[in-house]
Structure formats: C-alpha cells, structure tokens
Amino acid sequence: MTSDHDQSVAADPQRVLITGAAGFIGFHLARLLLAEGMVVHGFDGMTDYYDVNLKRRRHQILLQNQNYSATEAMLEDGDAFGRVAAAFAPDVIVHLAAQAGVRYSLESPRAYIDSNIVGTFQVMEAARKLDVSHLLMASTSSVYGGNDAMPFTEMDKADEQLTIYAATKKANECMAHSYAHLWNIPTTMFRFFTVYGSWGRPDLALFKFVDAILDGKPIDIYNHGDMYRDFTHVTDLVRAIRLLIDTRPERPASREDIDAGDSLSATAPFRVVNIGNSEKVRLLDFVDAIEKELGIAAIRNYMPMQKGDVPATWADSSLLERLTGYRPQTALQVGIAEFVAWFRDHYRK
C-alpha cells in the first residue's frame, strides 16, 4: 500500500538545470522538458558570438512557462554557477553551454579555453557537490578529427582533433570521466552530428545558405562541394537527450560486465553516445535540397577546404537505439522545409 507521503514524492516533477538554455539546442530541450511537466532552470551567458536578440527571443518564449526560471551569468565567472545550482537543487544537469563554431576557434582560441574548459569545470564541481542523479554533457562529432573509418562509433579512437574547439570538447570528455570515476557521478557525454532546424544559429550552414539565396547573394561551398555531413534535426536530437536522461550509466562490477561497443567505462558510471541521423549527405545534395524548397537557384561560390574542416562525418547511432529504443529519423527535405518556414516567418515578413 502506498502512503500519502510516497504519493507526494512520486508526483514531484523532475528538476533539470540546463546550461546554454537560450541557445539553439538548449532552447529546444527546455521546451520539450517543460512540455512534459518538468521544472527547468536555464543558465546562459548571453554572449555576443551571434545575435543576442535571437537568444532573447528564445528566452522570452521559455519564460512564458511558469515552470521555467533563468539566470544570466558566465559559467567561468567564479562560483556563480555553483550558487545558482545549489539554490535550484536539480535532480539532473544538462550541460550544453559552450563556445561553439569550428572556424571561429581559429580566430579566438582563448574563448574556447575559458568557456569550454573552465566553464565545464564549474559545472562538474556543482554536480559533485550536489550529488546529482545524472550529469549529461555535450560533446561533438568533431572529436573524431582525422578518423576516416566511417560511420563513426563511440569505441573508435578519437585522439587526433583538428581544431581547438574539438580539442576542448575531447578534454571535456576526459575531465568528465575522471569526475565520474572519483565521485561516482553517473555521466553521459553525447556527440552531436551537424544539428539543424528552426531557431538555429546564424553561423550554421543552413541559416547562412537560406539567408543568402533569398537575398540573391552567393554562398560559399567549401572543398568544391566534395564534403559529407550527417545532418541531424534538432527535434530528433533533443528527443534523444530526453530519453538519455532516464538512461543512467552504472559503474560496472567488473570489466566482464561491459558489452563490447557500448562505450561504458570500465572504471566509472560514464558513457559516450553518438546522436546523429546515421545518413551521410553530400554537401551539394544539401544545397540542391535547399534550392528545391526555396524554388530559387543558389549562386555558388566554390572554395577550397577550410583549415580545420573535415571532409566527412557520419554517425553510427546504434548504441543510442539500444539504450533508448530511439533513432533520429527526420528526412533532410522535411527538416529543411521546417527551417525555411520558420525563417520566412521570422526574417522575411
């Protein structure tokens, strides 16, 4: 028989603290969790890497939900995050805040050290002190670096990062593993693959291409279009994160308890999981799909490969499916249509 006390405890909504909640992915994740009745606190630095007004519009939408609260502060500024986290008392922390952008890391590498290394340390310290039930943190497909064996699997060697951005994300994985081992913090790192969709960042290819094509301006196509990406729609991505929240890694009793290919650490409750559409799409086909949706031919400016870029990414997402029963599946043309409709509504009224 269940007591009244047990019923009230069972009815308490899960409390999730999201860093980078005003960002592209954080915004979509917060909306999903709020729609499921969770209590969410967002922590965001509102940096000016891209249009802050876009971040504020996202934030205003979230703030319309009574279960959402937010703090604007920099992760790397002292113990601000620790104080906020302690006051909110989250069950789960999802760390998405980061200095993003492969190409920008060539211009401002220090920003990546401050945000991605120092900022992530603050998050891990808070998770340790609060003894959260699950810490989930964003990594990137860029950690696979110079690997050319595809599709990428979580058990592949990932020691040849080609940019400081990728190097900081691999460092985050190593830092997180050590904390999971030392403090028994269930930790999941997810590696994203070329995320796109509505409310996306202006520096992402889809946003830049649609904007330029509608204005009759040329688009830069690197490596003369001979590049491949695993485009993952943001709604699929956040659904995968949502399901992973409930799939905590456990510290194995022995190495024999680890199944080959599951990416579980032999010494810690720690796991790495790819989140990708598992479909390698040629860049020129991506441009063709955008042209088809817009009904406008792009002015194509073919360029050589940019420093730090990789010719291809392609995810093996079978581990995600084994853990959650879910696999990203939004078709590229459907996802592009969704983005174009949003873009026209917000930027071409």
C-alpha positions in Angstrom: 0.0 0.0 0.0 1.3 3.5 -1.0 1.4 6.1 1.7 0.3 9.8 1.1 3.9 10.7 1.6 5.0 8.3 -1.1 2.4 9.6 -3.5 3.5 13.2 -3.0 7.1 12.3 -3.6 6.2 10.4 -6.7 4.2 13.3 -8.0 7.1 15.8 -7.7 8.3 16.9 -11.1 11.9 16.3 -12.1 14.1 19.3 -11.7 16.6 19.9 -14.6 19.2 22.6 -14.8 20.2 23.4 -18.4 23.3 25.4 -19.3 23.0 27.3 -22.6 19.2 27.3 -22.3 18.9 30.4 -24.5 21.0 28.7 -27.2 19.7 26.7 -30.2 19.7 23.2 -28.7 19.1 24.3 -25.1 16.0 26.2 -26.1 14.5 23.2 -27.9 15.4 20.8 -25.0 13.9 23.2 -22.4 10.7 23.4 -24.4 10.5 19.6 -24.6 11.1 19.1 -20.9 8.7 21.8 -19.9 6.0 20.3 -22.1 6.4 17.1 -20.1 5.8 19.0 -16.9 9.4 19.2 -15.6 10.8 22.2 -13.7 13.7 23.8 -15.6 16.2 26.4 -14.7 18.2 27.9 -17.5 21.7 29.3 -17.1 23.1 31.3 -20.0 25.8 33.9 -20.6 24.1 35.6 -23.5 27.4 36.1 -25.2 27.5 38.1 -28.5 29.1 35.4 -30.6 25.9 35.7 -32.7 22.8 37.9 -32.5 21.8 38.2 -28.8 18.3 39.3 -29.9 17.7 35.8 -31.2 18.8 34.3 -27.8 16.5 36.8 -26.0 13.5 35.8 -28.2 14.1 32.2 -27.4 14.3 33.0 -23.7 11.1 35.0 -23.7 9.3 32.0 -25.1 10.6 29.8 -22.3 9.8 32.4 -19.6 6.1 32.2 -20.5 6.1 28.8 -18.8 5.6 29.0 -15.0 8.0 26.1 -14.5 10.9 27.9 -16.1 13.3 30.2 -14.4 16.6 31.6 -15.6 19.9 33.1 -14.7 22.1 35.2 -17.0 25.7 34.8 -16.0 29.0 33.5 -17.3 29.9 29.9 -16.3 33.6 30.7 -16.0 33.0 33.7 -13.6 33.9 32.3 -10.2 31.4 30.3 -8.4 28.2 31.9 -9.8 27.0 28.6 -11.3 27.6 26.8 -8.1 25.4 29.2 -6.1 22.6 29.0 -8.7 22.8 25.3 -8.9 22.7 24.9 -5.1 19.6 27.2 -4.8 17.8 25.3 -7.6 18.8 21.9 -6.3 18.5 20.0 -9.6 18.0 16.3 -10.0 19.7 16.4 -13.3 22.2 18.8 -15.0 22.4 19.0 -18.8 25.4 21.0 -19.8 25.0 22.5 -23.3 26.7 25.9 -22.9 29.9 26.2 -24.9 31.8 28.4 -27.2 30.7 26.8 -30.5 32.0 27.1 -34.0 34.9 25.2 -35.7 36.0 28.2 -37.8 35.7 30.8 -35.0 38.2 28.7 -33.0 40.9 29.6 -35.4 40.3 33.3 -34.7 39.6 33.3 -30.9 41.0 30.2 -29.3 41.1 31.7 -25.8 37.3 31.9 -25.8 37.2 28.1 -26.1 39.5 27.6 -23.1 37.5 30.0 -20.9 34.1 28.7 -21.8 34.6 25.0 -22.7 37.3 24.1 -20.2 36.9 26.5 -17.2 33.1 26.7 -17.6 32.7 22.9 -17.8 34.9 22.6 -14.6 32.3 24.7 -12.8 29.5 22.5 -13.9 31.3 19.3 -12.8 32.1 20.8 -9.4 28.4 21.7 -8.9 27.4 18.2 -9.9 29.8 16.7 -7.4 28.7 18.9 -4.5 25.0 18.4 -5.2 25.3 14.7 -5.9 23.0 14.9 -8.9 21.4 11.7 -10.2 22.7 12.2 -13.7 25.1 14.7 -15.4 24.7 14.9 -19.2 27.2 17.0 -21.3 27.5 17.9 -24.9 30.5 16.8 -26.9 30.7 16.9 -30.7 31.4 14.7 -33.8 34.5 16.9 -34.3 36.3 14.9 -31.6 36.7 12.1 -34.2 39.0 14.5 -36.0 41.3 12.8 -38.5 39.5 9.5 -38.4 38.5 8.3 -41.8 36.8 5.0 -40.9 33.1 5.5 -41.1 30.5 5.5 -39.8 32.0 6.8 -36.5 31.3 4.6 -33.5 31.8 5.6 -29.9 34.6 3.0 -29.4 36.7 4.5 -32.3 40.0 6.1 -31.3 39.5 9.9 -31.1 42.9 11.3 -30.4 43.5 13.4 -33.5 41.4 16.6 -33.1 42.0 19.2 -35.8 40.8 22.4 -34.1 41.0 23.8 -30.6 37.2 23.6 -30.4 37.4 19.8 -30.9 40.3 19.6 -28.5 38.4 21.3 -25.8 35.4 19.0 -26.3 37.6 15.9 -26.1 39.2 17.4 -22.9 35.6 17.8 -21.5 35.1 14.0 -22.1 38.3 13.2 -20.2 37.5 15.6 -17.4 34.0 14.1 -17.1 35.3 10.6 -17.0 37.7 11.5 -14.1 34.9 13.1 -12.1 32.6 10.1 -12.8 35.3 7.8 -11.5 36.3 9.8 -8.5 32.9 10.9 -7.3 30.7 8.2 -8.7 28.6 10.7 -10.8 26.5 9.0 -13.5 27.7 10.8 -16.6 26.6 10.7 -20.2 28.5 12.5 -22.9 26.7 12.9 -26.2 28.5 13.6 -29.5 26.3 15.8 -31.8 26.4 15.5 -35.6 25.6 18.7 -37.7 22.4 19.8 -36.0 19.9 22.0 -37.9 16.4 23.2 -37.6 14.2 26.2 -36.6 15.7 28.8 -34.2 19.1 27.7 -35.4 22.3 29.8 -35.1 23.0 32.3 -37.9 26.6 30.9 -38.3 25.3 27.5 -39.3 25.3 26.5 -42.9 21.5 26.1 -43.4 20.8 29.6 -41.9 23.6 31.2 -44.0 22.6 29.5 -47.2 18.9 30.3 -47.0 19.5 33.9 -46.0 22.0 34.4 -48.9 19.9 32.7 -51.5 16.8 34.7 -50.6 18.8 37.9 -50.9 20.3 36.8 -54.2 23.8 36.6 -52.8 26.4 33.9 -53.4 27.0 31.0 -51.0 30.5 29.7 -50.2 30.8 25.9 -50.8 34.0 24.5 -49.3 36.1 21.8 -50.8 34.2 22.4 -54.0 31.2 20.6 -52.5 33.0 17.3 -52.0 32.1 17.1 -48.4 29.7 15.0 -46.5 27.7 15.6 -43.2 25.3 13.6 -41.1 22.6 16.3 -40.7 20.5 15.8 -37.5 17.3 17.7 -37.0 17.2 19.4 -33.6 13.9 17.9 -32.6 15.4 14.4 -33.0 18.4 15.5 -31.1 16.6 16.8 -28.0 14.2 13.8 -28.0 17.4 11.6 -27.8 18.7 13.7 -24.9 15.4 13.5 -23.1 15.4 9.7 -23.3 19.1 9.5 -22.3 18.2 11.5 -19.1 16.4 8.3 -17.9 19.2 6.0 -19.0 21.9 6.4 -16.4 25.2 4.6 -16.8 26.1 2.5 -13.8 29.6 1.7 -12.5 30.3 -1.9 -13.7 31.1 -4.5 -11.2 33.9 -5.8 -13.4 35.2 -5.5 -16.9 33.4 -8.7 -17.9 30.1 -6.8 -17.3 30.8 -4.4 -20.2 29.3 -5.4 -23.6 31.6 -4.7 -26.5 30.7 -1.5 -28.2 28.5 0.0 -25.5 31.1 2.8 -24.7 30.6 2.2 -21.0 33.8 2.9 -19.0 35.4 0.0 -17.1 36.1 2.2 -14.1 33.2 4.7 -13.8 29.5 5.2 -14.4 30.4 7.0 -17.6 29.2 6.6 -21.2 29.7 8.3 -24.6 26.8 8.3 -27.1 26.6 9.4 -30.7 23.4 11.3 -31.7 23.2 11.5 -35.4 20.8 10.8 -38.3 23.1 7.9 -39.5 22.9 9.2 -43.1 25.9 10.6 -44.9 24.7 13.5 -47.2 26.9 15.2 -49.8 27.1 19.0 -49.4 26.0 19.5 -53.0 22.9 17.4 -52.3 22.2 19.6 -49.2 22.4 22.7 -51.4 20.1 21.1 -54.0 17.5 20.3 -51.3 17.6 24.0 -50.1 17.1 25.2 -53.7 14.2 22.8 -54.2 12.5 24.1 -51.0 13.1 27.8 -51.9 12.4 27.4 -55.6 15.5 29.5 -56.2 18.9 28.5 -57.6 21.8 29.4 -55.5 24.8 31.4 -56.8 27.5 29.0 -55.9 31.0 30.2 -55.0 33.2 27.1 -54.9 36.0 27.3 -52.4 38.9 25.1 -51.2 38.7 23.2 -47.9 39.0 25.4 -44.9 41.7 24.9 -42.3 40.4 22.6 -39.5 37.5 21.2 -41.5 37.0 17.5 -42.1 35.7 16.1 -45.4 33.0 13.9 -43.8 31.1 13.0 -40.7 28.8 10.0 -40.3 27.3 8.6 -37.1 26.7 5.1 -36.1 23.7 5.7 -33.7 23.1 2.0 -32.9 24.1 2.5 -29.3 21.6 5.3 -28.8 18.9 3.0 -30.2 20.0 0.1 -27.9 19.8 2.3 -24.9 16.6 4.2 -25.6 14.8 2.4 -28.4 15.0 5.6 -30.4 16.9 6.7 -33.5 16.9 10.1 -35.2 14.9 9.8 -38.5 13.8 13.2 -39.8 14.3 13.2 -43.6 16.5 16.0 -44.8 13.9 17.6 -47.1 11.4 17.6 -44.3 13.8 19.2 -41.9 14.8 21.9 -44.4 11.2 22.7 -45.1 10.6 23.1 -41.4 13.5 25.5 -41.1 12.6 27.5 -44.2 9.0 28.0 -42.9 10.4 29.3 -39.6 13.0 31.5 -41.3 10.4 33.1 -43.6 8.1 33.8 -40.7 10.8 35.4 -38.6 13.1 37.1 -41.1 11.1 37.7 -44.3 7.8 39.1 -43.1 
